[in-house]
Amino acid sequence: MSSPGAGLGYDATPPFSAPLRFFLSAPLFSAAAGGLLLADPGLLASRWTPGALAIVHLLALGFLLQVMLGALLQILPVVAGASFRAPLRVAGLTHAGLCAGSLALVLGFLTGIPALLQAGGGLLGITLAGFLIAAANAIRHAPGTAAPGQTPRDLRLALGGLLVAAMLGLALTLALTRGWGLPIDFVQQVNLHAGWAMLGWAGILLAATSWVVVPMFHITPAYPVRLTRWWAPLALALLIIWNVGTVSGAPAFALVTGLLLLALAAVFPLATLRQQARTRRSQPDAAFGAFRLAMIALLAGLTALIPATLTDQTHWHVLAGILLLHGGFGGATRAMLYKIVPFLAWLHLTQAGIKAPNVRKLMPEAQARAQLRLHALTLLSLIVAMFIPLAGHLAGALLFVESLWLWWNLASVARIWHKQQAARSAPAAV
């Protein structure tokens, strides 16, 4: 059996600044979500308040999508052999469009100004279209040197999911501002958009990345071949079937397929927890524990979606959103950032012939552990704030602080990387 990192094309890695800009911007959007909740703790009362929509998109677009697109700039060349033709240009344009579009959309939700919603939706649509075209071009011209396993295929499936989620999001923007929605109920449109964004895009991308990252960084056996071969295609197929049932006006069929979809989605975090239980690490680190908590939060969020599907009680939707967005995907993303960012800094310094500090010196374990503990406390406080509105002040403050702390830790790695590069060029300037 090959090692987890076998077949990865590290020579094809893009300049560190390409993904780094996304990783450093993302925590600032999460901090903005905390600031909104701190200012108005009643935002968690319903999924439909303007403030709640703003927080959801600060976390989903500003944080998660930001990190995921930055990661794809790195993952596609290394894992799928698909190098972007001009990675710095793609990174710069995508980053600028994503930041501006996310801010405009969030301001549109908060102010109710249609022009801002249209500008945000339009910017995001153009930006994602450009990124997807660049990614498709990179994949089309890949020399066929992809890493073994199903990750390259599942990355392509996730990009398809992103395309559908973006199109549904743009349709919702037009429905809100011009009344040009799809010929189905507005709530159903929102649910379809959320389904594609959460599972068709983020869920499949997280799984595709985990097939490689979990065995490599958590020192576990490889995922079962049958799971990696079938989980993503089955999830995508069942997601499409659920969409057909929803759009065709067959509520019983949509309900059954929706529950089956939740059950299938739960297979991935359950399998990951099983892999982690088989780790060869004698003392699992902070990122390991944070990833485990993220898988538990995903399972809890999927469970909360069952009563949310069966009843009209809005608090189940809010609870599921907190558990999935901040606890599950947000937690897994934080855990991966603490592994990937210092590793990339070390890799780029080493490839440049510069003596690089040990990865653990680039990101001291104590710093990561303290911040990730605060993340777990923030998750708990967000859940409490659902039932005790005044606790929203505390939850908002904790989210604000833990997000800035994450930014500081990642920026510290970037500063060391920059300092090492500058130290190498200093003798030449004397």
VOGU-3710 file (C-alpha; in Angstrom, 3 decimals, decimal comma):
1> msspgaglgy> 0,000/0,000/0,000  1,405/3,412/-0,938  1,906/6,129/1,629  -0,751/8,858/1,905  1,448/11,432/0,257  2,540/9,215/-2,626  1,939/10,650/-6,070  1,496/14,253/-4,914  3,145/16,710/-7,305  4,672/19,252/-4,928
11> datppfsapl> 6,838/20,622/-7,755  3,646/21,968/-9,343  2,682/24,008/-6,290  1,821/27,658/-7,093  3,518/30,623/-5,359  2,645/30,731/-1,655  1,082/34,176/-1,995  -1,621/32,740/-4,293  -3,502/30,751/-1,608  -2,160/32,767/1,340
21> rfflsaplfs> -4,202/35,884/0,538  -7,412/33,828/0,818  -6,340/32,210/4,080  -5,527/35,561/5,676  -8,717/37,311/4,521  -11,126/34,569/5,616  -10,869/35,063/9,418  -11,677/38,770/8,995  -15,080/37,898/7,512  -15,708/35,507/10,382
31> aaagglllad> -14,785/38,301/12,805  -17,289/40,575/11,036  -19,987/37,947/11,650  -19,064/38,027/15,331  -19,279/41,799/15,346  -22,805/41,698/13,900  -23,967/39,234/16,531  -22,325/41,262/19,284  -24,243/44,337/18,117  -27,590/42,522/17,823
41> pgllasrwtp> -27,828/39,260/19,815  -31,368/38,645/18,557  -30,160/37,710/15,079  -30,309/33,993/15,886  -34,064/34,084/16,540  -34,838/33,122/12,920  -33,043/32,040/9,757  -34,910/34,762/7,837  -33,813/37,953/9,614  -31,606/40,230/7,466
51> galaivhlla> -28,886/39,989/10,091  -29,029/36,184/10,136  -28,725/36,090/6,328  -25,752/38,463/6,577  -24,017/36,251/9,176  -24,668/33,090/7,151  -23,066/34,614/4,060  -20,152/36,122/5,976  -19,363/32,617/7,188  -20,282/30,725/4,003
61> lgfllqvmlg> -18,815/33,102/1,418  -16,378/35,257/3,360  -14,834/32,474/5,399  -15,539/29,021/3,948  -15,609/29,805/0,220  -12,580/32,050/0,648  -10,517/29,262/2,213  -11,822/26,604/-0,160  -10,972/28,520/-3,330  -7,532/29,336/-1,955
71> allqilpvva> -7,019/25,675/-1,117  -8,088/24,608/-4,626  -5,371/26,814/-6,119  -2,972/24,571/-4,202  -4,765/21,227/-4,330  -5,628/21,036/-8,036  -1,976/21,268/-9,230  -0,573/19,039/-6,478  -3,263/16,328/-6,347  -4,911/16,453/-9,780
81> gasfraplrv> -1,919/17,619/-11,832  -4,026/20,580/-13,017  -1,888/23,718/-12,900  -3,478/27,121/-13,425  -1,952/28,928/-16,376  -1,433/32,190/-14,444  -2,005/31,306/-10,767  -1,182/34,743/-9,351  -3,531/36,475/-11,785  -6,315/33,954/-11,098
91> aglthaglca> -5,728/34,341/-7,360  -5,705/38,141/-7,492  -8,863/38,512/-9,558  -10,744/35,781/-7,673  -9,756/37,164/-4,283  -10,723/40,739/-5,157  -14,053/39,715/-6,690  -14,912/37,372/-3,826  -14,148/39,967/-1,141  -16,005/42,785/-2,911
101> gslalvlgfl> -18,966/40,610/-3,904  -19,354/39,126/-0,417  -19,247/42,549/1,222  -21,783/43,999/-1,223  -24,155/41,060/-0,746  -23,926/41,259/3,055  -24,510/45,012/3,010  -27,477/44,404/0,731  -28,995/42,012/3,273  -28,420/44,456/6,122
111> tgipallqag> -29,710/47,568/4,353  -32,320/46,035/2,047  -30,932/48,042/-0,881  -31,631/46,021/-4,077  -28,704/47,580/-5,948  -26,257/46,219/-3,369  -27,766/42,736/-3,576  -27,585/42,849/-7,365  -24,007/44,153/-7,317  -22,953/41,483/-4,823
121> ggllgitlag> -24,676/38,675/-6,696  -23,314/39,880/-10,022  -19,738/40,249/-8,760  -19,821/36,833/-7,144  -21,314/35,267/-10,264  -18,654/36,775/-12,533  -15,863/35,897/-10,099  -16,920/32,284/-9,668  -17,474/31,891/-13,405  -13,945/33,117/-14,025
131> fliaaanair> -12,486/30,777/-11,413  -14,444/27,782/-12,715  -13,347/28,492/-16,296  -9,712/28,737/-15,162  -10,051/25,507/-13,146  -11,737/23,687/-16,040  -8,970/24,847/-18,384  -6,330/23,607/-15,927  -8,048/20,228/-15,628  -8,469/19,929/-19,403
141> hapgtaapgq> -4,748/20,508/-19,970  -3,583/18,334/-17,061  -0,849/15,945/-18,264  -2,445/12,899/-16,636  -0,128/12,812/-13,619  -2,841/12,980/-10,966  -2,355/11,348/-7,591  -3,831/7,861/-7,183  -7,251/7,484/-5,602  -10,547/9,291/-6,081
151> tprdlrlalg> -9,566/12,779/-4,910  -8,957/14,207/-8,424  -12,367/12,970/-9,607  -14,139/14,207/-6,489  -12,535/17,638/-6,842  -14,129/17,867/-10,287  -17,485/16,814/-8,847  -17,193/19,492/-6,147  -16,514/22,155/-8,778  -19,705/21,070/-10,546
161> gllvaamlgl> -21,543/21,412/-7,248  -20,145/24,926/-6,817  -21,435/25,859/-10,268  -24,986/24,727/-9,428  -24,910/26,397/-5,988  -23,731/29,666/-7,553  -26,432/29,587/-10,224  -29,129/28,961/-7,607  -27,724/31,763/-5,476  -27,837/34,150/-8,414
171> altlaltrgw> -31,437/33,092/-9,101  -32,330/33,882/-5,487  -30,747/37,315/-5,805  -32,872/38,027/-8,870  -35,948/36,708/-7,054  -35,334/39,079/-4,140  -34,586/42,149/-6,242  -36,598/41,682/-9,436  -39,081/38,908/-8,753  -37,475/36,689/-11,395
181> glpidfvqqv> -37,328/33,517/-9,302  -37,634/29,927/-10,400  -41,209/28,596/-10,781  -41,149/26,972/-7,322  -41,742/28,161/-3,772  -39,109/30,640/-2,528  -38,323/28,560/0,576  -37,748/25,546/-1,661  -35,327/27,619/-3,752  -33,415/28,532/-0,598
191> nlhagwamlg> -33,292/24,879/0,473  -32,013/23,789/-2,945  -29,319/26,474/-2,836  -28,298/25,412/0,675  -28,266/21,738/-0,298  -25,935/22,286/-3,233  -23,709/24,686/-1,299  -23,441/22,443/1,780  -23,245/18,989/0,201  -22,748/19,346/-3,547
201> wagillaats> -19,889/21,798/-3,049  -18,503/22,025/0,503  -19,294/18,466/1,572  -17,783/16,766/-1,460  -14,772/19,102/-1,405  -14,154/18,392/2,293  -14,385/14,656/1,650  -12,139/14,824/-1,425  -9,530/16,717/0,579  -9,879/14,407/3,566
211> wvvvpmfhit> -9,127/11,321/1,466  -5,564/12,729/1,271  -5,181/15,032/4,273  -6,508/12,801/7,081  -4,146/9,858/6,444  -1,237/12,237/5,812  -1,548/14,626/8,758  -3,486/12,495/11,252  -1,342/9,382/10,615  -4,256/7,039/9,966
221> paypvrltrw> -4,771/4,196/7,508  -6,217/5,141/4,146  -10,006/5,421/3,895  -11,717/2,238/2,640  -11,504/2,047/-1,146  -15,218/1,318/-1,492  -16,082/4,473/0,458  -13,843/6,784/-1,560  -15,007/5,242/-4,834  -18,754/5,578/-4,248
231> waplalalli> -19,545/8,196/-1,600  -19,226/11,380/-3,675  -20,965/10,061/-6,847  -23,820/8,618/-4,777  -24,177/11,845/-2,793  -24,317/13,865/-5,999  -26,810/11,481/-7,626  -29,084/11,472/-4,575  -28,849/15,267/-4,366  -30,070/15,506/-7,965
241> iwnvgtvsga> -32,921/13,047/-7,271  -33,951/15,103/-4,211  -33,937/18,227/-6,398  -36,187/16,531/-8,956  -38,638/15,526/-6,240  -38,659/19,051/-4,813  -39,117/20,824/-8,132  -41,704/18,384/-9,508  -44,070/18,938/-6,598  -43,795/15,459/-5,084
251> pafalvtgll> -43,403/16,263/-1,364  -43,489/12,653/-0,118  -40,818/11,603/-2,618  -38,714/14,665/-1,788  -39,029/13,944/1,945  -37,881/10,327/1,602  -34,965/11,184/-0,689  -34,029/14,096/1,569  -33,824/11,817/4,612  -31,800/9,282/2,603
261> llalaavfpl> -29,492/12,114/1,565  -28,936/13,090/5,200  -28,139/9,462/6,061  -25,646/9,193/3,211  -24,055/12,529/4,141  -23,519/11,214/7,692  -21,428/8,312/6,373  -18,447/10,608/5,715  -18,040/12,073/9,236  -18,711/8,636/10,764
271> atlrqqartr> -16,006/7,104/8,575  -13,602/9,907/9,458  -14,160/9,413/13,187  -13,440/5,716/12,653  -10,222/6,576/10,816  -9,141/8,899/13,607  -9,782/6,160/16,181  -7,164/4,116/14,304  -4,475/6,800/14,352  -0,879/5,781/14,981
281> rsqpdaafga> -0,223/9,055/16,819  0,672/8,475/20,471  -0,415/12,022/21,373  -2,891/13,581/18,909  -2,346/17,311/18,444  -4,799/20,229/18,600  -5,715/20,070/14,916  -6,545/16,376/15,299  -8,926/17,128/18,150  -10,482/20,069/16,302
291> frlamialla> -11,124/17,922/13,239  -12,758/15,277/15,424  -14,997/17,917/17,004  -15,872/19,142/13,492  -16,995/15,655/12,459  -19,144/15,377/15,595  -20,659/18,798/14,831  -21,409/17,694/11,263  -23,235/14,647/12,579  -25,171/16,769/15,074
301> gltalipatl> -26,033/19,294/12,351  -27,277/16,579/10,002  -29,347/15,151/12,853  -30,867/18,594/13,530  -31,907/18,764/9,882  -34,271/15,814/10,414  -36,754/17,717/12,653  -36,064/20,812/10,538  -37,302/18,836/7,528  -40,316/17,375/9,327
311> tdqthwhvla> -41,520/20,518/11,132  -41,793/24,256/10,526  -40,022/25,182/13,765  -37,319/27,635/12,735  -34,999/26,964/15,685  -34,074/23,569/14,210  -32,855/25,308/11,035  -30,835/27,794/13,088  -29,309/25,018/15,191  -28,412/23,024/12,080
321> gilllhggfg> -26,848/26,117/10,534  -24,696/26,801/13,599  -23,549/23,189/13,850  -22,827/22,778/10,134  -21,426/26,196/9,248  -19,394/27,100/12,311  -18,963/23,744/14,022  -18,590/21,320/11,115  -17,205/23,032/8,046  -15,779/25,945/10,019
331> gatramlyki> -14,076/23,648/12,505  -12,664/21,327/9,838  -11,389/24,326/7,872  -9,628/25,748/10,934  -8,035/22,378/11,684  -6,797/22,064/8,104  -5,455/25,628/8,063  -3,278/24,854/11,075  -1,762/21,967/9,139  -1,660/23,320/5,605
341> vpflawlhlt> -0,401/26,898/6,118  2,769/26,049/8,109  3,417/23,076/5,831  3,193/25,285/2,730  5,465/27,907/4,297  8,019/25,185/5,066  7,647/23,670/1,592  8,155/26,954/-0,264  11,182/27,907/1,831  12,707/24,470/1,292
351> qagikapnvr> 12,040/24,555/-2,447  13,736/27,963/-2,598  16,848/26,491/-0,970  16,260/28,351/2,299  16,743/26,562/5,608  13,208/26,437/6,940  12,175/26,253/10,582  10,441/23,079/11,718  6,689/23,092/11,044  6,019/23,049/14,788
361> klmpeaqara> 8,171/26,164/15,190  6,264/27,870/12,416  3,007/27,116/14,254  3,616/26,310/17,933  1,206/23,713/19,266  0,283/25,821/22,291  -0,916/28,703/20,096  -3,072/26,457/17,932  -4,496/24,543/20,886  -5,540/27,688/22,777
371> qlrlhaltll> -7,268/29,208/19,747  -9,060/25,983/18,840  -10,317/25,617/22,407  -11,798/29,087/22,105  -13,413/27,995/18,835  -15,103/25,093/20,663  -16,274/27,462/23,402  -17,633/29,810/20,733  -19,634/26,971/19,192  -21,167/26,162/22,567
381> slivamfipl> -21,995/29,824/23,219  -23,707/30,147/19,814  -25,961/27,202/20,659  -26,789/28,688/24,072  -27,549/32,050/22,425  -30,391/30,408/20,490  -32,265/29,886/23,743  -30,946/32,833/25,779  -30,857/35,848/23,432  -28,719/37,961/25,783
391> aghlagallf> -26,012/35,289/25,507  -25,680/36,416/21,898  -23,463/39,280/23,110  -21,017/36,760/24,573  -21,244/34,497/21,499  -20,591/37,424/19,180  -17,636/38,605/21,253  -16,130/35,108/21,341  -16,571/34,650/17,590  -14,954/38,035/16,994
401> veslwlwwnl> -11,966/37,265/19,237  -11,388/33,680/18,094  -11,496/34,753/14,447  -8,934/37,508/14,965  -6,812/35,082/16,974  -6,906/32,651/14,048  -5,853/35,487/11,734  -2,988/36,397/14,057  -1,692/32,822/14,194  -1,810/32,429/10,406
411> asvariwhkq> -0,263/35,858/9,888  2,568/34,856/12,241  3,451/31,982/9,911  3,356/34,380/6,951  5,661/36,806/8,793  8,226/34,073/9,482  8,064/32,967/5,850  8,582/36,544/4,657  11,393/37,148/7,174  13,270/34,014/6,071
421> qaarsapaav> 12,997/35,072/2,445  14,205/38,577/3,255  17,139/37,213/5,272  18,300/35,201/2,268  18,284/38,197/-0,061  19,934/40,541/2,490  23,589/39,559/1,775  23,097/40,243/-1,913  21,966/43,769/-1,122  25,038/44,593/1,003
//
